[in-house]
Amino acid sequence: MSIYDQNRHAHSIGWNVWHLQWCTKYRYKAFKQKYLKNICFVAIEEAARRFDIEIIDMEIDLDHVHVVASLPMTMEVTKALQLLKGFSAHLVFKQVPNFRKLYPEGHFWSPGKFAASIGHITLEKAKTYLETHHAKASSPSWGIPAL
C-alpha cells in the first residue's frame, strides 16, 4: 500500500506532512524538569488527537518544540499551528498552574512559528513524471512563443 492510498479522502488524495517548530514565550526554559516536558508532550498529543492531526515525531527541548505532523488535506498549516499551540497551552496551564506566574498575560507560546513541508517526492521526480506521463512539446506551451 502506498503512502497515497493511506491518505485517500472523499475528494482528495495526498500527503500533507510538515515540520513545525515553536518556542515558549520569552524563550523561558520551561521544560528543565522531565515531568514538565512530559506534560507538554501529552498536551500536544492531546491537541493533535482532538483536531485529527497525526504526530509522526516530536522532540521537546528546554524552550522550544519540534513536531513532524501529518495534517488533514483540508487543513492549512497555519491553522494546525494555531490549534496545536492554543490547545496545548490551555492544557499545560491547567496541569501546571504555577506557569501562570511566569506568563501573567496568559500566553504560554511565543507568537513566532516555523513550518516547512516535507515532500514525499523530489522536484526532479515530479519533473520526470510530467515529462513521461504528460508528454510536453519541445517548447513550453504557456503562451510564450518559441524562439
N, CA, C and O atoms as CSV, one atom per row, in Angstrom:
chain,resi,resn,atom,element,x,y,z
A,1,MET,N,N,0.843,-1.178,0.000
A,1,MET,CA,C,0.000,0.000,0.000
A,1,MET,C,C,0.893,1.248,0.000
A,1,MET,O,O,1.819,1.362,0.804
A,2,SER,N,N,0.607,2.156,-0.892
A,2,SER,CA,C,1.429,3.363,-0.990
A,2,SER,C,C,0.985,4.402,0.035
A,2,SER,O,O,-0.090,4.290,0.623
A,3,ILE,N,N,1.820,5.407,0.240
A,3,ILE,CA,C,1.511,6.482,1.175
A,3,ILE,C,C,0.256,7.224,0.734
A,3,ILE,O,O,-0.471,7.754,1.573
A,4,TYR,N,N,-0.007,7.269,-0.558
A,4,TYR,CA,C,-1.186,7.973,-1.062
A,4,TYR,C,C,-2.458,7.178,-0.780
A,4,TYR,O,O,-3.501,7.766,-0.493
A,5,ASP,N,N,-2.383,5.849,-0.857
A,5,ASP,CA,C,-3.551,5.031,-0.543
A,5,ASP,C,C,-3.965,5.202,0.909
A,5,ASP,O,O,-5.152,5.138,1.231
A,6,GLN,N,N,-3.003,5.418,1.778
A,6,GLN,CA,C,-3.286,5.614,3.193
A,6,GLN,C,C,-3.900,6.989,3.459
A,6,GLN,O,O,-4.510,7.197,4.508
A,7,ASN,N,N,-3.747,7.922,2.531
A,7,ASN,CA,C,-4.223,9.294,2.715
A,7,ASN,C,C,-5.248,9.676,1.652
A,7,ASN,O,O,-5.196,10.767,1.084
A,8,ARG,N,N,-6.160,8.781,1.401
A,8,ARG,CA,C,-7.217,8.986,0.424
A,8,ARG,C,C,-8.463,9.470,1.171
A,8,ARG,O,O,-8.837,8.912,2.202
A,9,HIS,N,N,-9.087,10.500,0.643
A,9,HIS,CA,C,-10.289,11.069,1.260
A,9,HIS,C,C,-11.364,11.193,0.190
A,9,HIS,O,O,-11.127,10.835,-0.963
A,10,ALA,N,N,-12.525,11.687,0.547
A,10,ALA,CA,C,-13.657,11.752,-0.380
A,10,ALA,C,C,-13.311,12.482,-1.680
A,10,ALA,O,O,-13.613,11.989,-2.766
A,11,HIS,N,N,-12.687,13.638,-1.573
A,11,HIS,CA,C,-12.403,14.433,-2.771
A,11,HIS,C,C,-10.940,14.844,-2.871
A,11,HIS,O,O,-10.611,15.804,-3.568
A,12,SER,N,N,-10.070,14.131,-2.187
A,12,SER,CA,C,-8.659,14.500,-2.242
A,12,SER,C,C,-7.793,13.292,-1.944
A,12,SER,O,O,-8.216,12.324,-1.313
A,13,ILE,N,N,-6.575,13.389,-2.420
A,13,ILE,CA,C,-5.580,12.359,-2.143
A,13,ILE,C,C,-4.241,13.076,-2.036
A,13,ILE,O,O,-3.963,13.991,-2.810
A,14,GLY,N,N,-3.438,12.681,-1.115
A,14,GLY,CA,C,-2.141,13.341,-0.988
A,14,GLY,C,C,-1.511,13.089,0.355
A,14,GLY,O,O,-2.024,12.340,1.186
A,15,TRP,N,N,-0.381,13.740,0.542
A,15,TRP,CA,C,0.432,13.576,1.741
A,15,TRP,C,C,0.773,14.967,2.217
A,15,TRP,O,O,1.562,15.659,1.573
A,16,ASN,N,N,0.205,15.397,3.322
A,16,ASN,CA,C,0.327,16.757,3.819
A,16,ASN,C,C,1.134,16.728,5.119
A,16,ASN,O,O,0.567,16.825,6.207
A,17,VAL,N,N,2.461,16.594,5.003
A,17,VAL,CA,C,3.321,16.420,6.169
A,17,VAL,C,C,4.227,17.643,6.336
A,17,VAL,O,O,4.792,18.161,5.373
A,18,TRP,N,N,4.345,18.090,7.600
A,18,TRP,CA,C,5.063,19.323,7.902
A,18,TRP,C,C,5.992,19.152,9.089
A,18,TRP,O,O,5.717,18.383,10.010
A,19,HIS,N,N,7.109,19.890,9.049
A,19,HIS,CA,C,7.977,20.049,10.211
A,19,HIS,C,C,7.576,21.382,10.828
A,19,HIS,O,O,7.693,22.431,10.194
A,20,LEU,N,N,7.103,21.331,12.065
A,20,LEU,CA,C,6.631,22.517,12.764
A,20,LEU,C,C,7.535,22.785,13.962
A,20,LEU,O,O,8.050,21.857,14.586
A,21,GLN,N,N,7.717,24.054,14.272
A,21,GLN,CA,C,8.525,24.411,15.431
A,21,GLN,C,C,7.978,25.693,16.031
A,21,GLN,O,O,7.583,26.612,15.312
A,22,TRP,N,N,7.959,25.746,17.368
A,22,TRP,CA,C,7.590,26.968,18.062
A,22,TRP,C,C,8.270,27.005,19.415
A,22,TRP,O,O,8.749,25.987,19.914
A,23,CYS,N,N,8.307,28.210,20.012
A,23,CYS,CA,C,9.057,28.439,21.252
A,23,CYS,C,C,8.130,28.894,22.367
A,23,CYS,O,O,7.013,29.359,22.135
A,24,THR,N,N,8.631,28.745,23.581
A,24,THR,CA,C,7.920,29.311,24.716
A,24,THR,C,C,8.064,30.829,24.671
A,24,THR,O,O,9.032,31.360,24.127
A,25,LYS,N,N,7.094,31.509,25.245
A,25,LYS,CA,C,7.141,32.967,25.314
A,25,LYS,C,C,8.401,33.391,26.064
A,25,LYS,O,O,8.738,32.811,27.096
A,26,TYR,N,N,9.081,34.380,25.555
A,26,TYR,CA,C,10.332,34.919,26.112
A,26,TYR,C,C,11.466,33.895,26.125
A,26,TYR,O,O,12.491,34.108,26.773
A,27,ARG,N,N,11.284,32.801,25.421
A,27,ARG,CA,C,12.253,31.697,25.383
A,27,ARG,C,C,12.594,31.199,26.793
A,27,ARG,O,O,13.705,30.734,27.047
A,28,TYR,N,N,11.624,31.304,27.699
A,28,TYR,CA,C,11.831,30.744,29.034
A,28,TYR,C,C,12.095,29.257,28.924
A,28,TYR,O,O,11.442,28.561,28.145
A,29,LYS,N,N,13.027,28.778,29.681
A,29,LYS,CA,C,13.381,27.355,29.677
A,29,LYS,C,C,12.411,26.609,30.600
A,29,LYS,O,O,12.764,26.195,31.704
A,30,ALA,N,N,11.197,26.457,30.116
A,30,ALA,CA,C,10.098,25.918,30.910
A,30,ALA,C,C,10.191,24.413,31.139
A,30,ALA,O,O,9.576,23.888,32.066
A,31,PHE,N,N,10.951,23.723,30.306
A,31,PHE,CA,C,10.948,22.261,30.360
A,31,PHE,C,C,12.267,21.686,30.877
A,31,PHE,O,O,12.793,20.716,30.331
A,32,LYS,N,N,12.790,22.304,31.938
A,32,LYS,CA,C,14.031,21.802,32.545
A,32,LYS,C,C,13.803,20.464,33.234
A,32,LYS,O,O,14.686,19.606,33.251
A,33,GLN,N,N,12.623,20.292,33.797
A,33,GLN,CA,C,12.319,19.063,34.526
A,33,GLN,C,C,11.559,18.096,33.625
A,33,GLN,O,O,10.712,18.498,32.827
A,34,LYS,N,N,11.879,16.822,33.771
A,34,LYS,CA,C,11.314,15.775,32.918
A,34,LYS,C,C,9.782,15.741,32.986
A,34,LYS,O,O,9.122,15.570,31.961
A,35,TYR,N,N,9.216,15.903,34.183
A,35,TYR,CA,C,7.757,15.812,34.286
A,35,TYR,C,C,7.073,16.964,33.542
A,35,TYR,O,O,5.974,16.782,33.019
A,36,LEU,N,N,7.707,18.156,33.484
A,36,LEU,CA,C,7.141,19.275,32.729
A,36,LEU,C,C,7.211,19.002,31.230
A,36,LEU,O,O,6.291,19.332,30.481
A,37,LYS,N,N,8.303,18.401,30.812
A,37,LYS,CA,C,8.446,18.011,29.410
A,37,LYS,C,C,7.369,16.980,29.037
A,37,LYS,O,O,6.787,17.040,27.953
A,38,ASN,N,N,7.116,16.039,29.949
A,38,ASN,CA,C,6.090,15.019,29.708
A,38,ASN,C,C,4.693,15.623,29.631
A,38,ASN,O,O,3.879,15.206,28.807
A,39,ILE,N,N,4.413,16.606,30.489
A,39,ILE,CA,C,3.113,17.280,30.445
A,39,ILE,C,C,2.923,17.969,29.105
A,39,ILE,O,O,1.848,17.895,28.510
A,40,CYS,N,N,3.972,18.642,28.626
A,40,CYS,CA,C,3.903,19.315,27.323
A,40,CYS,C,C,3.693,18.301,26.209
A,40,CYS,O,O,2.887,18.520,25.304
A,41,PHE,N,N,4.420,17.190,26.278
A,41,PHE,CA,C,4.311,16.134,25.271
A,41,PHE,C,C,2.870,15.619,25.189
A,41,PHE,O,O,2.303,15.503,24.103
A,42,VAL,N,N,2.296,15.318,26.334
A,42,VAL,CA,C,0.921,14.806,26.377
A,42,VAL,C,C,-0.068,15.872,25.906
A,42,VAL,O,O,-1.040,15.553,25.221
A,43,ALA,N,N,0.170,17.131,26.268
A,43,ALA,CA,C,-0.727,18.217,25.854
A,43,ALA,C,C,-0.740,18.376,24.335
A,43,ALA,O,O,-1.800,18.562,23.738
A,44,ILE,N,N,0.424,18.305,23.716
A,44,ILE,CA,C,0.487,18.428,22.257
A,44,ILE,C,C,-0.152,17.208,21.590
A,44,ILE,O,O,-0.872,17.343,20.601
A,45,GLU,N,N,0.111,16.027,22.132
A,45,GLU,CA,C,-0.525,14.817,21.588
A,45,GLU,C,C,-2.043,14.892,21.705
A,45,GLU,O,O,-2.752,14.495,20.781
A,46,GLU,N,N,-2.542,15.385,22.808
A,46,GLU,CA,C,-3.990,15.505,23.001
A,46,GLU,C,C,-4.580,16.527,22.032
A,46,GLU,O,O,-5.651,16.305,21.467
A,47,ALA,N,N,-3.883,17.641,21.843
A,47,ALA,CA,C,-4.339,18.648,20.877
A,47,ALA,C,C,-4.392,18.042,19.469
A,47,ALA,O,O,-5.354,18.252,18.731
A,48,ALA,N,N,-3.360,17.299,19.111
A,48,ALA,CA,C,-3.320,16.671,17.789
A,48,ALA,C,C,-4.461,15.670,17.621
A,48,ALA,O,O,-5.128,15.648,16.586
A,49,ARG,N,N,-4.681,14.850,18.636
A,49,ARG,CA,C,-5.758,13.858,18.566
A,49,ARG,C,C,-7.110,14.537,18.396
A,49,ARG,O,O,-7.943,14.102,17.601
A,50,ARG,N,N,-7.312,15.596,19.144
A,50,ARG,CA,C,-8.591,16.305,19.100
A,50,ARG,C,C,-8.883,16.888,17.716
A,50,ARG,O,O,-10.037,16.929,17.288
A,51,PHE,N,N,-7.845,17.336,17.022
A,51,PHE,CA,C,-8.044,18.011,15.742
A,51,PHE,C,C,-7.619,17.169,14.542
A,51,PHE,O,O,-7.386,17.707,13.460
A,52,ASP,N,N,-7.518,15.868,14.723
A,52,ASP,CA,C,-7.237,14.921,13.646
A,52,ASP,C,C,-5.891,15.183,12.962
A,52,ASP,O,O,-5.765,15.063,11.743
A,53,ILE,N,N,-4.901,15.539,13.764
A,53,ILE,CA,C,-3.536,15.743,13.283
A,53,ILE,C,C,-2.722,14.548,13.765
A,53,ILE,O,O,-2.756,14.207,14.947
A,54,GLU,N,N,-1.994,13.917,12.856
A,54,GLU,CA,C,-1.189,12.752,13.237
A,54,GLU,C,C,0.239,13.192,13.538
A,54,GLU,O,O,0.925,13.735,12.671
A,55,ILE,N,N,0.678,12.957,14.759
A,55,ILE,CA,C,2.062,13.262,15.139
A,55,ILE,C,C,2.934,12.092,14.696
A,55,ILE,O,O,2.742,10.961,15.143
A,56,ILE,N,N,3.885,12.370,13.821
A,56,ILE,CA,C,4.812,11.347,13.339
A,56,ILE,C,C,6.029,11.280,14.253
A,56,ILE,O,O,6.530,10.201,14.569
A,57,ASP,N,N,6.493,12.455,14.670
A,57,ASP,CA,C,7.637,12.533,15.577
A,57,ASP,C,C,7.556,13.856,16.322
A,57,ASP,O,O,7.006,14.835,15.817
A,58,MET,N,N,8.113,13.872,17.536
A,58,MET,CA,C,8.099,15.102,18.322
A,58,MET,C,C,9.312,15.118,19.241
A,58,MET,O,O,9.714,14.090,19.786
A,59,GLU,N,N,9.881,16.293,19.398
A,59,GLU,CA,C,11.010,16.495,20.305
A,59,GLU,C,C,10.756,17.791,21.066
A,59,GLU,O,O,10.453,18.826,20.472
A,60,ILE,N,N,10.884,17.720,22.376
A,60,ILE,CA,C,10.675,18.896,23.211
A,60,ILE,C,C,12.003,19.249,23.869
A,60,ILE,O,O,12.581,18.448,24.604
A,61,ASP,N,N,12.473,20.460,23.592
A,61,ASP,CA,C,13.720,20.950,24.169
A,61,ASP,C,C,13.378,21.848,25.361
A,61,ASP,O,O,12.211,21.952,25.739
A,62,LEU,N,N,14.364,22.484,25.944
A,62,LEU,CA,C,14.134,23.324,27.122
A,62,LEU,C,C,13.155,24.466,26.856
A,62,LEU,O,O,12.332,24.798,27.710
A,63,ASP,N,N,13.249,25.073,25.651
A,63,ASP,CA,C,12.438,26.257,25.368
A,63,ASP,C,C,11.741,26.232,24.011
A,63,ASP,O,O,11.203,27.250,23.576
A,64,HIS,N,N,11.744,25.100,23.349
A,64,HIS,CA,C,11.041,25.017,22.070
A,64,HIS,C,C,10.637,23.578,21.758
A,64,HIS,O,O,11.094,22.626,22.392
A,65,VAL,N,N,9.770,23.457,20.764
A,65,VAL,CA,C,9.183,22.174,20.392
A,65,VAL,C,C,9.361,21.968,18.889
A,65,VAL,O,O,9.190,22.897,18.100
A,66,HIS,N,N,9.707,20.742,18.506
A,66,HIS,CA,C,9.730,20.327,17.100
A,66,HIS,C,C,8.681,19.233,16.932
A,66,HIS,O,O,8.627,18.294,17.725
A,67,VAL,N,N,7.857,19.352,15.913
A,67,VAL,CA,C,6.842,18.346,15.636
A,67,VAL,C,C,6.860,18.045,14.145
A,67,VAL,O,O,6.879,18.959,13.320
A,68,VAL,N,N,6.855,16.769,13.805
A,68,VAL,CA,C,6.628,16.345,12.422
A,68,VAL,C,C,5.222,15.771,12.425
A,68,VAL,O,O,4.943,14.785,13.109
A,69,ALA,N,N,4.331,16.400,11.648
A,69,ALA,CA,C,2.920,16.041,11.709
A,69,ALA,C,C,2.317,15.899,10.325
A,69,ALA,O,O,2.682,16.609,9.388
A,70,SER,N,N,1.391,14.970,10.221
A,70,SER,CA,C,0.593,14.786,9.014
A,70,SER,C,C,-0.751,15.465,9.254
A,70,SER,O,O,-1.484,15.103,10.175
A,71,LEU,N,N,-1.065,16.443,8.425
A,71,LEU,CA,C,-2.294,17.218,8.585
A,71,LEU,C,C,-3.376,16.694,7.644
A,71,LEU,O,O,-3.070,16.141,6.588
A,72,PRO,N,N,-4.639,16.868,8.028
A,72,PRO,CA,C,-5.709,16.549,7.080
A,72,PRO,C,C,-5.538,17.408,5.823
A,72,PRO,O,O,-5.062,18.541,5.900
A,73,MET,N,N,-5.922,16.872,4.686
A,73,MET,CA,C,-5.727,17.594,3.418
A,73,MET,C,C,-6.433,18.951,3.401
A,73,MET,O,O,-6.006,19.862,2.691
A,74,THR,N,N,-7.499,19.089,4.168
A,74,THR,CA,C,-8.265,20.331,4.157
A,74,THR,C,C,-7.739,21.355,5.153
A,74,THR,O,O,-8.261,22.468,5.218
A,75,MET,N,N,-6.720,21.006,5.929
A,75,MET,CA,C,-6.224,21.910,6.969
A,75,MET,C,C,-4.969,22.654,6.508
A,75,MET,O,O,-4.020,22.052,6.005
A,76,GLU,N,N,-4.988,23.963,6.690
A,76,GLU,CA,C,-3.810,24.772,6.385
A,76,GLU,C,C,-2.811,24.646,7.529
A,76,GLU,O,O,-3.196,24.435,8.679
A,77,VAL,N,N,-1.549,24.774,7.212
A,77,VAL,CA,C,-0.504,24.607,8.219
A,77,VAL,C,C,-0.614,25.670,9.315
A,77,VAL,O,O,-0.339,25.377,10.478
A,78,THR,N,N,-1.007,26.886,8.968
A,78,THR,CA,C,-1.149,27.927,9.990
A,78,THR,C,C,-2.290,27.598,10.948
A,78,THR,O,O,-2.204,27.900,12.138
A,79,LYS,N,N,-3.342,26.990,10.446
A,79,LYS,CA,C,-4.457,26.576,11.303
A,79,LYS,C,C,-4.001,25.454,12.235
A,79,LYS,O,O,-4.354,25.449,13.414
A,80,ALA,N,N,-3.228,24.512,11.719
A,80,ALA,CA,C,-2.715,23.416,12.549
A,80,ALA,C,C,-1.843,23.966,13.674
A,80,ALA,O,O,-1.967,23.533,14.820
A,81,LEU,N,N,-0.969,24.909,13.361
A,81,LEU,CA,C,-0.127,25.526,14.384
A,81,LEU,C,C,-0.974,26.245,15.432
A,81,LEU,O,O,-0.719,26.127,16.630
A,82,GLN,N,N,-1.965,26.978,14.982
A,82,GLN,CA,C,-2.854,27.683,15.906
A,82,GLN,C,C,-3.538,26.694,16.854
A,82,GLN,O,O,-3.592,26.930,18.061
A,83,LEU,N,N,-4.057,25.598,16.317
A,83,LEU,CA,C,-4.757,24.607,17.131
A,83,LEU,C,C,-3.809,23.897,18.102
A,83,LEU,O,O,-4.133,23.725,19.277
A,84,LEU,N,N,-2.650,23.490,17.611
A,84,LEU,CA,C,-1.697,22.787,18.473
A,84,LEU,C,C,-1.180,23.693,19.592
A,84,LEU,O,O,-1.129,23.287,20.753
A,85,LYS,N,N,-0.800,24.910,19.239
A,85,LYS,CA,C,-0.262,25.828,20.240
A,85,LYS,C,C,-1.334,26.250,21.239
A,85,LYS,O,O,-1.093,26.254,22.446
A,86,GLY,N,N,-2.492,26.598,20.751
A,86,GLY,CA,C,-3.551,27.097,21.621
A,86,GLY,C,C,-4.059,26.056,22.603
A,86,GLY,O,O,-4.137,26.317,23.804
A,87,PHE,N,N,-4.404,24.880,22.102
A,87,PHE,CA,C,-4.977,23.862,22.980
A,87,PHE,C,C,-3.921,23.291,23.922
A,87,PHE,O,O,-4.215,23.007,25.083
A,88,SER,N,N,-2.696,23.123,23.431
A,88,SER,CA,C,-1.647,22.597,24.317
A,88,SER,C,C,-1.332,23.598,25.430
A,88,SER,O,O,-1.092,23.190,26.566
A,89,ALA,N,N,-1.328,24.894,25.128
A,89,ALA,CA,C,-1.095,25.908,26.160
A,89,ALA,C,C,-2.199,25.848,27.215
A,89,ALA,O,O,-1.931,25.939,28.413
A,90,HIS,N,N,-3.427,25.694,26.762
A,90,HIS,CA,C,-4.559,25.582,27.687
A,90,HIS,C,C,-4.364,24.395,28.634
A,90,HIS,O,O,-4.570,24.520,29.842
A,91,LEU,N,N,-3.969,23.252,28.086
A,91,LEU,CA,C,-3.776,22.060,28.905
A,91,LEU,C,C,-2.571,22.196,29.845
A,91,LEU,O,O,-2.623,21.756,30.994
A,92,VAL,N,N,-1.497,22.801,29.356
A,92,VAL,CA,C,-0.307,22.987,30.202
A,92,VAL,C,C,-0.649,23.898,31.378
A,92,VAL,O,O,-0.281,23.595,32.513
A,93,PHE,N,N,-1.342,25.002,31.131
A,93,PHE,CA,C,-1.731,25.901,32.223
A,93,PHE,C,C,-2.650,25.190,33.217
A,93,PHE,O,O,-2.589,25.446,34.420
A,94,LYS,N,N,-3.489,24.309,32.715
A,94,LYS,CA,C,-4.401,23.566,33.591
A,94,LYS,C,C,-3.627,22.597,34.493
A,94,LYS,O,O,-3.953,22.441,35.670
A,95,GLN,N,N,-2.600,21.949,33.932
A,95,GLN,CA,C,-1.827,20.967,34.678
A,95,GLN,C,C,-0.745,21.589,35.565
A,95,GLN,O,O,-0.380,21.026,36.598
A,96,VAL,N,N,-0.236,22.753,35.154
A,96,VAL,CA,C,0.843,23.415,35.905
A,96,VAL,C,C,0.415,24.862,36.184
A,96,VAL,O,O,0.866,25.783,35.502
A,97,PRO,N,N,-0.447,25.063,37.179
A,97,PRO,CA,C,-0.951,26.417,37.458
A,97,PRO,C,C,0.143,27.428,37.772
A,97,PRO,O,O,-0.057,28.624,37.561
A,98,ASN,N,N,1.301,26.982,38.274
A,98,ASN,CA,C,2.390,27.914,38.583
A,98,ASN,C,C,2.943,28.608,37.340
A,98,ASN,O,O,3.560,29.667,37.450
A,99,PHE,N,N,2.730,28.027,36.165
A,99,PHE,CA,C,3.184,28.684,34.941
A,99,PHE,C,C,2.458,30.011,34.729
A,99,PHE,O,O,2.968,30.890,34.034
A,100,ARG,N,N,1.279,30.163,35.319
A,100,ARG,CA,C,0.539,31.426,35.200
A,100,ARG,C,C,1.342,32.591,35.786
A,100,ARG,O,O,1.194,33.732,35.348
A,101,LYS,N,N,2.188,32.305,36.773
A,101,LYS,CA,C,3.016,33.360,37.372
A,101,LYS,C,C,4.099,33.829,36.393
A,101,LYS,O,O,4.436,35.012,36.341
A,102,LEU,N,N,4.635,32.875,35.617
A,102,LEU,CA,C,5.648,33.236,34.616
A,102,LEU,C,C,5.025,33.950,33.418
A,102,LEU,O,O,5.649,34.809,32.796
A,103,TYR,N,N,3.790,33.581,33.109
A,103,TYR,CA,C,3.102,34.099,31.929
A,103,TYR,C,C,1.801,34.782,32.361
A,103,TYR,O,O,0.719,34.256,32.100
A,104,PRO,N,N,1.890,35.955,33.023
A,104,PRO,CA,C,0.688,36.594,33.571
A,104,PRO,C,C,-0.324,37.030,32.506
A,104,PRO,O,O,-1.508,37.184,32.806
A,105,GLU,N,N,0.132,37.229,31.275
A,105,GLU,CA,C,-0.793,37.639,30.216
A,105,GLU,C,C,-1.504,36.442,29.594
A,105,GLU,O,O,-2.366,36.610,28.731
A,106,GLY,N,N,-1.148,35.242,30.026
A,106,GLY,CA,C,-1.848,34.059,29.548
A,106,GLY,C,C,-1.338,33.480,28.246
A,106,GLY,O,O,-1.993,32.614,27.666
A,107,HIS,N,N,-0.189,33.931,27.767
A,107,HIS,CA,C,0.386,33.415,26.531
A,107,HIS,C,C,1.580,32.540,26.871
A,107,HIS,O,O,2.632,33.040,27.270
A,108,PHE,N,N,1.418,31.238,26.713
A,108,PHE,CA,C,2.492,30.310,27.030
A,108,PHE,C,C,3.503,30.213,25.893
A,108,PHE,O,O,4.709,30.141,26.127
A,109,TRP,N,N,3.004,30.212,24.663
A,109,TRP,CA,C,3.871,30.084,23.488
A,109,TRP,C,C,4.118,31.452,22.868
A,109,TRP,O,O,3.266,32.339,22.919
A,110,SER,N,N,5.289,31.602,22.288
A,110,SER,CA,C,5.638,32.809,21.532
A,110,SER,C,C,4.743,32.888,20.296
A,110,SER,O,O,4.285,31.853,19.811
A,111,PRO,N,N,4.481,34.086,19.775
A,111,PRO,CA,C,3.671,34.167,18.556
A,111,PRO,C,C,4.412,33.636,17.319
A,111,PRO,O,O,3.784,33.348,16.300
A,112,GLY,N,N,5.724,33.508,17.403
A,112,GLY,CA,C,6.507,33.035,16.266
A,112,GLY,C,C,6.305,31.559,16.000
A,112,GLY,O,O,5.871,30.806,16.871
A,113,LYS,N,N,6.624,31.163,14.792
A,113,LYS,CA,C,6.489,29.763,14.395
A,113,LYS,C,C,7.337,29.489,13.165
A,113,LYS,O,O,7.733,30.405,12.444
A,114,PHE,N,N,7.607,28.212,12.941
A,114,PHE,CA,C,8.338,27.766,11.756
A,114,PHE,C,C,7.570,26.595,11.180
A,114,PHE,O,O,7.079,25.745,11.922
A,115,ALA,N,N,7.464,26.546,9.868
A,115,ALA,CA,C,6.818,25.423,9.201
A,115,ALA,C,C,7.513,25.179,7.865
A,115,ALA,O,O,7.757,26.110,7.099
A,116,ALA,N,N,7.823,23.925,7.602
A,116,ALA,CA,C,8.405,23.540,6.315
A,116,ALA,C,C,7.745,22.235,5.890
A,116,ALA,O,O,7.643,21.292,6.674
A,117,SER,N,N,7.301,22.196,4.643
A,117,SER,CA,C,6.665,20.977,4.165
A,117,SER,C,C,7.722,19.892,3.967
A,117,SER,O,O,8.878,20.172,3.650
A,118,ILE,N,N,7.299,18.677,4.160
A,118,ILE,CA,C,8.179,17.527,3.962
A,118,ILE,C,C,7.614,16.759,2.783
A,118,ILE,O,O,6.523,16.196,2.868
A,119,GLY,N,N,8.342,16.733,1.698
A,119,GLY,CA,C,7.837,16.115,0.488
A,119,GLY,C,C,8.059,14.624,0.435
A,119,GLY,O,O,9.027,14.095,0.981
A,120,HIS,N,N,7.136,13.957,-0.235
A,120,HIS,CA,C,7.251,12.522,-0.440
A,120,HIS,C,C,8.105,12.243,-1.676
A,120,HIS,O,O,8.759,11.205,-1.775
A,121,ILE,N,N,8.085,13.184,-2.609
A,121,ILE,CA,C,8.892,13.032,-3.817
A,121,ILE,C,C,9.750,14.285,-3.984
A,121,ILE,O,O,9.463,15.329,-3.398
A,122,THR,N,N,10.782,14.172,-4.773
A,122,THR,CA,C,11.658,15.315,-5.023
A,122,THR,C,C,11.163,16.096,-6.231
A,122,THR,O,O,10.328,15.614,-6.996
A,123,LEU,N,N,11.681,17.301,-6.394
A,123,LEU,CA,C,11.341,18.126,-7.555
A,123,LEU,C,C,11.721,17.402,-8.839
A,123,LEU,O,O,10.991,17.458,-9.829
A,124,GLU,N,N,12.857,16.726,-8.822
A,124,GLU,CA,C,13.303,16.005,-10.017
A,124,GLU,C,C,12.314,14.895,-10.393
A,124,GLU,O,O,12.013,14.698,-11.570
A,125,LYS,N,N,11.814,14.176,-9.391
A,125,LYS,CA,C,10.835,13.113,-9.665
A,125,LYS,C,C,9.544,13.690,-10.241
A,125,LYS,O,O,8.948,13.097,-11.140
A,126,ALA,N,N,9.110,14.842,-9.730
A,126,ALA,CA,C,7.895,15.475,-10.243
A,126,ALA,C,C,8.078,15.892,-11.699
A,126,ALA,O,O,7.177,15.712,-12.518
A,127,LYS,N,N,9.238,16.446,-12.017
A,127,LYS,CA,C,9.506,16.854,-13.397
A,127,LYS,C,C,9.544,15.645,-14.318
A,127,LYS,O,O,8.993,15.686,-15.418
A,128,THR,N,N,10.189,14.570,-13.883
A,128,THR,CA,C,10.250,13.347,-14.684
A,128,THR,C,C,8.853,12.803,-14.927
A,128,THR,O,O,8.541,12.370,-16.037
A,129,TYR,N,N,8.004,12.820,-13.898
A,129,TYR,CA,C,6.630,12.345,-14.039
A,129,TYR,C,C,5.889,13.155,-15.104
A,129,TYR,O,O,5.212,12.591,-15.963
A,130,LEU,N,N,6.026,14.487,-15.040
A,130,LEU,CA,C,5.350,15.339,-16.020
A,130,LEU,C,C,5.849,15.063,-17.430
A,130,LEU,O,O,5.063,15.027,-18.376
A,131,GLU,N,N,7.144,14.869,-17.568
A,131,GLU,CA,C,7.712,14.632,-18.894
A,131,GLU,C,C,7.267,13.290,-19.468
A,131,GLU,O,O,7.006,13.193,-20.667
A,132,THR,N,N,7.176,12.267,-18.644
A,132,THR,CA,C,6.832,10.940,-19.158
A,132,THR,C,C,5.332,10.700,-19.258
A,132,THR,O,O,4.888,10.032,-20.192
A,133,HIS,N,N,4.547,11.215,-18.343
A,133,HIS,CA,C,3.115,10.954,-18.332
A,133,HIS,C,C,2.283,12.025,-19.026
A,133,HIS,O,O,1.130,11.788,-19.384
A,134,HIS,N,N,2.852,13.161,-19.207
A,134,HIS,CA,C,2.151,14.260,-19.862
A,134,HIS,C,C,3.084,14.837,-20.916
A,134,HIS,O,O,3.493,15.995,-20.833
A,135,ALA,N,N,3.408,14.036,-21.885
A,135,ALA,CA,C,4.415,14.376,-22.889
A,135,ALA,C,C,4.296,15.829,-23.330
A,135,ALA,O,O,3.335,16.234,-23.984
A,136,LYS,N,N,5.305,16.588,-22.948
A,136,LYS,CA,C,5.346,18.000,-23.307
A,136,LYS,C,C,5.930,18.145,-24.708
A,136,LYS,O,O,6.716,17.318,-25.170
A,137,ALA,N,N,5.522,19.208,-25.354
A,137,ALA,CA,C,6.158,19.569,-26.622
A,137,ALA,C,C,7.555,20.071,-26.294
A,137,ALA,O,O,7.862,20.343,-25.133
A,138,SER,N,N,8.386,20.193,-27.291
A,138,SER,CA,C,9.760,20.619,-27.041
A,138,SER,C,C,9.844,22.031,-26.477
A,138,SER,O,O,10.805,22.366,-25.784
A,139,SER,N,N,8.836,22.870,-26.771
A,139,SER,CA,C,8.822,24.205,-26.172
A,139,SER,C,C,7.622,24.300,-25.233
A,139,SER,O,O,6.582,23.694,-25.492
A,140,PRO,N,N,7.759,25.045,-24.161
A,140,PRO,CA,C,6.642,25.160,-23.216
A,140,PRO,C,C,5.420,25.784,-23.872
A,140,PRO,O,O,5.547,26.652,-24.735
A,141,SER,N,N,4.248,25.344,-23.466
A,141,SER,CA,C,3.012,25.862,-24.066
A,141,SER,C,C,2.310,26.783,-23.070
A,141,SER,O,O,1.115,26.635,-22.817
A,142,TRP,N,N,3.055,27.731,-22.507
A,142,TRP,CA,C,2.468,28.663,-21.535
A,142,TRP,C,C,2.113,29.971,-22.203
A,142,TRP,O,O,2.049,31.003,-21.535
A,143,GLY,N,N,1.882,29.956,-23.492
A,143,GLY,CA,C,1.521,31.162,-24.204
A,143,GLY,C,C,2.733,31.991,-24.616
A,143,GLY,O,O,2.583,33.115,-25.096
A,144,ILE,N,N,3.924,31.446,-24.433
A,144,ILE,CA,C,5.145,32.159,-24.820
A,144,ILE,C,C,5.640,31.530,-26.111
A,144,ILE,O,O,5.885,30.325,-26.156
A,145,PRO,N,N,5.790,32.320,-27.152
A,145,PRO,CA,C,6.247,31.751,-28.420
A,145,PRO,C,C,7.666,31.197,-28.310
A,145,PRO,O,O,8.508,31.755,-27.606
A,146,ALA,N,N,7.917,30.100,-29.009
A,146,ALA,CA,C,9.248,29.514,-29.020
A,146,ALA,C,C,10.203,30.422,-29.779
A,146,ALA,O,O,9.809,31.053,-30.760
A,147,LEU,N,N,11.436,30.493,-29.344
A,147,LEU,CA,C,12.431,31.349,-30.013
A,147,LEU,C,C,13.177,30.582,-31.064
A,147,LEU,O,O,14.051,31.137,-31.730
